[in-house]
Amino acid sequence: MTDFSGRTALVTGAGSGIGRAAAKLFAARGANVVAVDRADSVHETVAAIVAAGGKSVGLTADVGEKADVDAAVARAVSEYGSLDAAFVNAGVSGGLVPFLDLTVEEWNTVLRVNLVGAFLTLQAAARVMVAQGRGAIVCTASVAGIRSGAGGMPYSASKAGVINMVATAAQQLSGTGIRVNAVCPGLTETGMTKYTFDFARSRGTEGKLGQLNPLKRAAAPEEIAEVAVFLASDAASYVNGQSIAVDGGLSSSHPVVPGRMA
């Protein structure tokens, strides 16, 4: 079942996009939601949840700072008494800087949020959950972490790291009752991809977005959120250590010309 009544969910990157959609969905399913983002827009997410009759508090925090992450997890416990689910979603794209032009500063900026931040959040949430003897953690990876062609090098490397971290963490937490999984979104309309969507619309080529996957379209944030919330729920009670591609089928094939094998 995906009923979160009486449970608490922490969502990072909740100020927009997939994080906002997930925070609202957790709340709609009955969860008390601790919404975290470094942008003030996180408070708009909280306002929307409360207006819909849900329970939520918002925190502005930097997931790349251990003290901020620890404070967010502590707030979940102090505010609502437990931490039952964590959606480790905060991330940055880093753009599409060519490999030979990348600077170490650009590389570190992306990995600091996407991989170090994910590690800090996963670890802090797991410590609370181990003490409780229960909990589910879901990370946002990406199809860019599966193979090349879906993002810049630092972004892709960071998401590959998340995929491996999820599998490793699930093993490290054996016997604790904690599950750790990830979603790997394909092209999704969020603040991170706004430029791509705006550019396509300005050229009248919006219909080509997502053309390489069998569904021939991009995803909405709510579609990714549905899978993340499912993985955090009791309905996924035997799913552990997995990274699930939610990409319209993009990663199911090697590059081919449809209808031709040569």
C-alpha positions in Angstrom: 0.0 0.0 0.0 1.1 3.6 -0.6 -0.6 5.1 2.5 1.8 7.2 4.5 -0.6 8.3 7.2 1.2 8.9 10.4 4.6 8.7 8.7 7.2 11.4 8.0 8.9 12.0 4.7 12.0 14.2 4.0 12.3 15.5 0.5 15.4 17.4 -0.7 15.3 19.6 -3.8 11.6 20.2 -2.9 11.5 23.8 -4.2 10.6 22.8 -7.8 10.3 20.0 -10.3 10.4 16.4 -9.3 11.1 17.3 -5.6 8.1 19.5 -5.4 5.9 16.9 -7.1 7.1 14.2 -4.7 6.6 16.4 -1.6 3.0 17.1 -2.7 2.3 13.5 -3.5 3.8 12.3 -0.2 1.5 14.7 1.6 -1.5 13.7 -0.5 -0.9 10.1 0.6 -0.9 11.2 4.3 2.7 11.9 5.1 4.1 14.7 7.2 6.6 16.3 4.9 9.8 18.0 5.6 10.6 19.9 2.4 14.2 21.0 1.9 15.8 23.2 -0.8 18.5 25.8 -1.0 16.0 28.1 -2.8 13.3 30.0 -1.0 10.7 28.4 -3.4 10.6 25.5 -1.0 8.2 27.6 1.1 5.9 27.8 -1.9 5.8 24.0 -1.9 5.0 23.9 1.8 2.2 26.5 1.3 0.7 24.4 -1.5 0.7 21.3 0.7 -0.8 23.1 3.7 -3.5 24.7 1.4 -4.5 21.2 0.3 -4.9 20.1 3.9 -1.5 18.4 4.4 1.2 18.8 7.0 4.6 20.2 6.1 7.5 22.3 7.2 10.1 23.9 4.9 13.8 24.4 5.4 16.3 26.3 3.3 19.5 24.3 3.4 22.5 23.2 1.3 22.8 19.4 1.0 26.5 19.7 0.4 26.9 20.9 4.0 26.8 18.2 6.6 25.5 20.5 9.3 22.5 21.5 7.1 21.7 17.9 6.3 21.9 16.8 9.9 19.7 19.7 11.0 17.1 18.8 8.4 16.9 15.2 9.6 16.8 16.3 13.2 14.0 18.7 12.4 11.9 15.8 10.9 12.3 13.8 14.1 11.7 16.7 16.5 8.7 18.0 14.5 7.0 14.7 13.7 8.6 12.0 15.9 10.1 9.8 13.2 11.7 9.7 9.8 10.1 6.9 7.7 11.0 7.9 4.2 13.7 10.1 2.6 13.7 11.2 -1.1 17.3 12.2 -1.7 16.5 14.3 -4.8 18.5 17.6 -4.7 20.8 18.1 -7.7 22.3 20.5 -10.2 23.0 20.0 -13.9 26.3 21.7 -14.4 25.4 22.4 -18.1 27.1 20.8 -21.1 30.6 22.0 -20.9 32.9 20.0 -23.3 35.2 17.6 -21.6 38.4 19.3 -22.6 37.1 22.6 -21.4 35.9 21.4 -17.9 37.6 23.0 -14.9 38.1 21.2 -11.6 35.9 23.8 -10.0 33.0 23.0 -12.3 33.5 19.3 -11.7 33.6 19.7 -7.9 30.5 22.0 -7.9 28.3 19.3 -9.5 29.7 16.4 -7.5 29.4 18.3 -4.2 25.7 18.6 -4.6 24.7 15.5 -6.6 27.0 12.9 -5.0 28.4 14.2 -1.7 25.1 15.8 -0.9 23.3 12.5 -1.7 25.8 10.6 0.5 25.3 13.0 3.4 21.5 12.8 3.2 21.4 9.1 2.8 23.8 8.6 5.7 22.0 10.9 8.1 18.6 9.5 7.2 19.9 5.9 7.6 21.2 6.6 11.1 17.8 7.6 12.3 16.1 4.7 10.5 18.5 2.1 11.8 17.6 3.2 15.3 13.9 2.9 14.5 14.4 -0.4 12.8 12.5 0.7 9.6 12.6 3.1 6.8 13.0 3.6 3.0 15.4 5.9 1.2 15.0 6.8 -2.5 17.6 8.7 -4.5 17.3 10.5 -7.7 19.9 9.2 -10.2 19.4 9.6 -13.9 19.6 7.7 -17.2 22.8 9.9 -17.6 24.3 7.7 -14.9 23.6 4.5 -16.9 25.4 5.5 -20.1 26.6 8.6 -22.0 24.4 10.9 -24.0 22.0 12.3 -21.4 24.0 15.0 -19.7 27.4 16.6 -19.2 30.3 14.6 -17.8 30.2 15.8 -14.2 26.5 15.3 -14.0 26.7 11.8 -15.6 29.5 10.8 -13.4 27.7 12.0 -10.3 24.6 10.1 -11.2 26.6 6.9 -11.9 28.0 7.4 -8.4 24.5 7.6 -7.0 23.5 4.4 -8.7 26.4 2.5 -7.2 26.0 4.2 -3.8 22.4 2.9 -3.7 23.4 -0.6 -4.4 26.3 -0.5 -1.9 24.2 1.2 0.8 21.5 -1.5 0.5 24.2 -4.1 1.1 25.8 -2.2 4.0 22.4 -1.9 5.7 21.7 -5.6 5.5 19.5 -6.8 8.3 18.5 -3.3 9.5 15.1 -3.2 7.8 16.1 -0.2 5.7 15.6 -0.3 1.9 17.6 1.9 -0.5 16.6 2.4 -4.1 16.8 5.0 -6.9 14.9 6.4 -9.8 16.7 7.2 -13.0 14.6 9.8 -14.8 14.8 10.4 -18.5 14.1 13.8 -20.1 11.7 15.5 -17.7 10.4 19.1 -17.7 11.8 20.8 -14.6 13.7 23.9 -13.7 16.9 22.1 -14.6 15.8 21.4 -18.2 13.8 24.6 -18.7 16.3 26.0 -21.2 15.9 22.9 -23.4 12.1 23.1 -23.4 12.0 26.8 -23.9 14.4 26.6 -26.8 12.4 23.9 -28.5 9.2 25.8 -28.0 10.8 29.0 -29.5 11.7 27.0 -32.6 8.4 25.2 -32.9 10.1 21.8 -32.3 8.6 20.9 -28.9 7.1 17.8 -30.5 10.6 16.4 -31.0 11.4 16.4 -27.2 11.7 12.8 -26.1 11.6 11.6 -29.7 14.3 8.9 -29.1 12.2 6.9 -26.6 9.4 4.6 -27.6 6.7 6.8 -26.0 8.0 9.8 -28.1 7.6 12.4 -25.4 9.3 13.8 -22.3 8.0 13.1 -18.8 6.2 15.4 -16.3 7.7 15.7 -12.8 4.6 14.0 -11.4 5.3 10.8 -13.4 8.8 10.5 -11.8 7.3 11.3 -8.4 4.8 8.5 -8.6 7.7 6.0 -8.9 9.7 7.6 -6.2 6.8 7.5 -3.7 6.0 3.9 -4.7 9.6 2.9 -3.9 9.4 4.6 -0.5 6.1 2.8 0.3 5.2 -0.6 1.7 4.0 -1.6 -1.8 7.7 -1.9 -2.7 8.6 -3.8 0.4 10.7 -6.3 -1.5 12.5 -3.8 -3.8 16.0 -3.0 -2.5 19.3 -1.9 -4.0 17.7 -1.1 -7.4 17.9 1.9 -9.7 14.7 2.0 -11.8 14.8 3.8 -15.2 11.7 6.0 -15.7 12.5 7.1 -19.2 9.8 6.1 -21.6 11.9 3.2 -22.6 14.9 5.2 -23.8 17.5 3.0 -22.0 15.9 -0.3 -23.2 17.8 -0.2 -26.5 21.1 0.5 -28.2 20.9 3.3 -30.7 19.1 2.0 -33.8 17.1 3.4 -36.7 13.5 2.3 -36.0 12.4 -0.4 -38.5 15.9 -1.0 -39.8 18.5 -3.4 -38.5 21.3 -2.3 -40.9 
